[in-house]
Amino acid sequence: MKAIRFHEFGGTEVLKFEDVADPKIRKDQVLVRVKACALNHLDLFIRKGLPGVKLPHINGSDVAGDIAEVGEYITDLKVGQRVLLAPMTFCGYCTACTTGQQNFCPQFTVLGYLNDGANCEYIAVPRVNVLPIPDELTYDEAASVPLVFVTAWHMLVSRSHIKPGNTVLVLGGGSGVGSAAIQICKLFNARVIATGGDEAKLEQSRELGADFVINHYQQKIGDEVKKITNKGMCDIVFEHVGKATWAESMKSLKPGGSLVTCGATTGPDASFDIRFLFARQLSFLGSFMGTMGDFHEVMKHIFSGELKAVVDKSFPLREAAAAHQRLEKSEQFGKVILNP
Ligand SMILES: [Zn+2]
């Protein structure tokens, strides 16, 4: 089969469109013909080099396609069914897995991170990862949802316990995870303040339901939040930007508020005043992907149409380098897709 694979870490020039061996399924696995695979910032980080990644490597965490072959032990799926994949792998038998906390499994990883992903024509996965999709959902839409919606749901619902009436600051509303977060906040009748880097992205955040927007290049986030909330500030700050916005994110919290983060796209180093943390009784919450419970819960809302995939642009698989560049330059609103 054809795949985008890299044999060394580096810039987009390391992405090679080449022939690799077709995957063979075990008796408890399903073979999926990949129709769409969405990019994430993780793909860029892995391409540049992350510890634990073995070379050569095939990226790709967010997958939609058709079932091409079903293992002997699987009786409830058929060849030809349209499906999307849970974007995670885990052992399935440890205490964490069997109590529904797969993201605490010692073997937990994002699909396509420490194992090969789906920037290719076929992928073999365990039955547990496979979820049939409704006819009205396109492959591009289906591939756009798993990782960002599971991540945002875990952050807002499972970790921050979002409630109706909360005010939530969503950093980078134009990003995949940010556009998922805006929609989940509105599903919970929360008030959303979204930030973005240009007028087009701010307008798109408004269209997704953001009540207020802040241009994070031209305005001070903390000052704007103060004006918008009449000094009430935010119950939850939804972070994934890291170093560039950390100080302003902290300033935007109300006493007792929670800052929840799943990433540090602009850099991992941040400092803060410990007195601020205890005197204001703030909570800092780390969040990594989500559980299979989060996955099934959020997908119900996708399939019912209450939450919507945000597709930016799709590229043929062989043009993966151009797709990486689009994400790298932050030109996208929503998900960038590869079509094998
Ligand atoms: Zn486990």
Boltz pocket constraint, residues with backbone or C-beta under 6 A from the ligand:
constraints:
  - pocket:
      binder: B
      contacts: [[A, 90], [A, 91], [A, 92], [A, 93], [A, 94], [A, 95], [A, 96], [A, 97], [A, 98], [A, 102], [A, 105], [A, 106], [A, 107]]
      max_distance: 6.0
